[in-house]
Amino acid sequence: MSVMPDSWIREMAHHSGMIDPFQEKLQRDGVISYGLSSYGYDARVSREFKIFTNVDSAIVDPKDFSQKSFVDRDGDICIIPPNSFALARTVKYFRIPRDVLVICLGKSTYARCGIIVNVTPLEPEWEGHVTLEFSNTTPLPAKIYAMEGACQFIFLKADRVCEVSYGDRAGKYQNQQGVTLPRL
């Protein structure tokens, strides 16, 4: 497997719609950076947030997820309560090639504030808006900025094409739109 450079990412975005819409250059003036970088793509978080709360004493159960576990917010910022988390999504829509696996790492700006961004790998032929989890590991409220950088995607090209892709399996999160909650 090889980590793919900016030239490959640009070519795949323009010719196969791998990242849509595509930000050609890294934007960083007065914002948490986003756009094409040397060996990755820094994605922005949208304005949609689901903030987890314990107001209704719901149990977080990945097999039977309760809508009472969160409150919806749409805005320029999201305040995550201490020791809590929020779900959000990328602005970009991703279409992963069959011979590529994508991993995601949180931005260091957030990590240095105790805010961890978690995303599972984007598998071959998966597509959709990426659901992001922001965990506030601090005892203080934490602020997330919508329409600014949240994480970096690293594209790993396989030496050989997989036998069965996420698309072939009709994965449960295929073509997801918006912030997507757990599914069984």
N, C-alpha and C positions, 0 to 999 in steps of 0.2 A: 504494500500500500504506500502511496505517496501523498503528501500534503500538497494541495493544488494552489498555485500562485494567483496573484491578481489578474494576470492576462487570461488565464483559463476561466476564472470566475466571470470576468467581463464577457468573454466570448459566449459562455453558456447562458448568461443572463440575456444577452442580445439575440442569440440564435435559437434558443429553446425555451426561453421564458422561465429559466430556473429560479430567478428572483424577480418578482413583479410587484410594484414598480422598482426599478433599479436605480440606485444612487451611485453615480460614476466615481465621485471623489469623496474622500473622508471630510465630513463637515464637523468643525469643532469650535468655531468662534462663539463663545458664550453659552454653549450647550454641551451636554455629555455626548461625546463623539459618536457618529454613525456614518455608514457608507463603506465603500471598498477600502480594504487595507492590504498590506503586503501578502499575507497568506490567509485571509479570511474576509468575512463580511460582518460588519457591526450593524445589528438590526435595531430599529426603533420600536418602542412599546406604544401601542395605540392608546386611545382615551378610555377604553372599556376596562373596568376593573370589577372583580368580585372579591370583596374583603371579608375574611372569615371572622365570625363573631360567635360568642356563646350566649347571646341574649335569650334565645329560646331553648337553651340546654340541649341542643341537638348533638347526636353522636356522629362523628365522622366515620362513615363506613364505606369503603371503596366498592362494596357489592350492592349497597343500597343507599346511594348518596342523597341526603336530604337538602332540599332547597332552602330550608330554614338555617343552614349552616353559614350563610353569607348574606351580605347586602351588596346590591349593585350600585356602582358609581360610574359616572361618565364625566370626565373633566380634565383639566390641564395638569392636575396633580392628584396623587392618591396618598392618603395618610394611612399607614399600616400601624395598628396598635402594637404596643410592646409585646414581644414574644408571640407574635401572630404572623399571619401571612396573607397574601392576596394572589389571585390569579389574574392574568392579563393575557394579551396576545400581541403578536408582532403586527406592524403595519403591513409588512410585506407578505405576499403569498409565495410559497416555495413549491417547486416541482423538482424532486430529486431524481437524477438519472439512475438507471438500473445498475450501473457499476460504481456507484458512489454511496458512502456512508457519511453522515454529517454529525459532528459533535458540537456542543455548545458550551461556552464558558461565560460566566458573568463578567461584567465590566469591573475593572479594578477600582474605579471611583465608588461604586456601590459596595464592593467587598471591603474596602477600607473603612466603611461606615457600619459594618456589621450586617449588611443586607446581602443575602445570598440569592443568586438567580439559578434556578434549576430547570433543566429541560432534558428529557430523555433523547437518545440519538434519533435522528431523522433517517429512517431506513430507505433502502433502494426503492424507487418508484412511489414513495409517499408524497402526498401533496396536500397543501392547506395552509391556513394561518397557524403559526406555532403558538401553542398555549405556554405561557411562561409562569413560573411560580416564583414570587418574591417572598423570601422568609426574612422577617425582622428578628434577628437574634439578640437584639439589645433590650434593655429595660425601659427604653424611651420610644416615643412615636417616631416613625421613619417616613420620609417623604420620597415618593417616586415621581419622576417628571415624565408626563406623557409627551409623545412625539420627539423624544430624545433617545439616545443610545441606551440599550439595556444589556446587551449580550453580544458575543462574537461567535459566529458560526465558522467552523473549520471543516473543509471539504477533503475527504480522504478517498482517493480513487483506488479501486481494487485492481489487483493483478489479473483477476478473472471475473467474469460476470456471474452473479449468483444464480442458482437453479430456480429458486422461488423468491420473488420479491414481495414487498409489503402489498403492492398493487395486486399481484397474483393471489395473495391470501385474502384480498378484500378486507384489509385490516379495519378494526372498529373506529379508528380515528382518521380514516381516509377522507379527503376533501372537506376537512372541518373548516367551518366558518365561525368567526367570532371566538370568544372564550369558551372552550369546551370542557365540560365537567367530566368526572370519571364515568366510564361505561363498563359494563360487564359483558 
